[in-house]
Amino acid sequence: MTTGWYCSKTFGSGSDDQRRAEWEANWFAAAFLMPETAFRRAYHVSANQAKAIFKVSLPAIEARARSLKIRD
């Protein structure tokens, strides 16, 4: 019996499919780790406040802020 997740599609190095899959995984991880409502509340105080609450890097905070269009 096999348990856990597996990938049923292989990707060539640097393929568009691979880049898309990686982008989707990163987007999901950011949304999962930094839910929008809580993120907006923390980021409104400061990026460093959000960093401390969510325990992620400052570049991750800035990327999430850009994805939510609360920072250019």
N, C-alpha and C positions, 0 to 999 in steps of 0.2 A: 504494500500500500504506500502510495506516495502522498505526502502532505506538503502544504505550503504553496507558494505562488511560483509560477514558471512563465517564461515568455514563449509564446508559440510562434513567434516570427523572428527571424534573424535579420539583421540590418547590415548593409555594407558600410564600411568606414566612411563617415562623413555624408551619408546619404540624406536626402531631404526627409525621408521617413524617420531616420534616426534623430535628426535635429528636432523634428516635430514631437516625437515621443519624449525626448529629453525636456523640451519646453513644457509639455503637458505635465510631466512628472514634477518639474520644479514649481509650476504654477499650483498644482494640487498641494504640494508640500507647504508652500507659503500660506495658502488659504487654510490648511489644516492647523499649522503651527501658530498662525496669527489671524484668528477670525476677524472679519471686517469691523464689527461693532466695537469689540474690545480694542482692536488695533487703532481705530480712529480716536477713541477716547484717550489711549495712552500717547499716541503720536501728537495729539493736540497739546499735551503738556510739553513734550520734547521727544526728539528721536532717541536720546539717551534713556529717557524714561521707558520708552517702548522696548529698547534693547534690554534693559534690566528686567522688565516684566516677562518678555517672551524668551529671553536667554538665547538670542541669536545675534549674529554679527551686524554691525552698522550697515555694511553693504546690503545685507538681506532686508534690513528695515527700510532703507532707501528704495530698494527695488519694489517692495510691497507698497510703499507710499506712491510710487509712480504708477503701479498697476491699478491702484484705487483712484488715480488722478487727483491726489492731494499734494503732489509735488511734481515739478517739471523734471 
